[in-house]
Amino acid sequence: MIKVGIIIGSTRPGRNGEAVARWIHDLAAERDDASFEIVDLKDFRLPHLDEALPPAMGHYAHAHTRAWADKIASFDAYVFVTPEYNHSTSGVLKNAIDFLYAEWNNKAAAFVGYGSAGGVRAVEHLRLIMGELHVADVRTQVALSLATDFENFQVLTPAAHHADAVTAMLDELLAWGGALKTLRDTWRARGAAGAA
């Protein structure tokens, strides 16, 4: 079964991302074709990137990096829940992504943005980052407006059509996640056979 991590991309006090991630998780939990887990960056307390070697080398000196790497490696696909800060994603999410490399490779990603313009500019930046990490990003995304999908800019009250977008987004994500899992499994088997 495909495992999907729903990553809360903000650690800011009073953040809306936790409610958004729980809403996505509740909709996703109605499915029986994948398992879903919320991953909260607050739980990992990653400092500003503090590894001396580039992540592509895969040599992690710190326990917090290894714990983060183990969590991210355990998934086949991701839903990034991102706020939009200054026309981009949050610094804490970019930092968390930059800690790792191989753990992201050949997996799939989907995006749920929120902000004054639905987080669409943050998502566009994330799409560029995913390309460098060999992550296939799906076309359908969810864009939540602070003005119309939140009461008083704080209480999530998404318009009904967003649930349909979540379903379409997850359909695409699981299709790509499954295809890339097959690819990763094939490559691992070839590598094991070559090492024998």
Secondary structure, 3 states (H helix, E strand, C coil): CEEEEEEECCCCCCCCHHHHHHHHHHHHCCCCCEEEEEEEHHHCCCCCCCCCCCHHHCCCCCHHHHHHHHHHHCCCEEEEEEECECCECCHHHHHHHHCCCCCCCCEEEEEEEEECCCCHHHHHHHHHHHHHCCEEECCCCEEEECCCCEECCCEECCCCHHHHHHHHHHHHHHHHHHHHHHHHHHHHHHHHHHHC
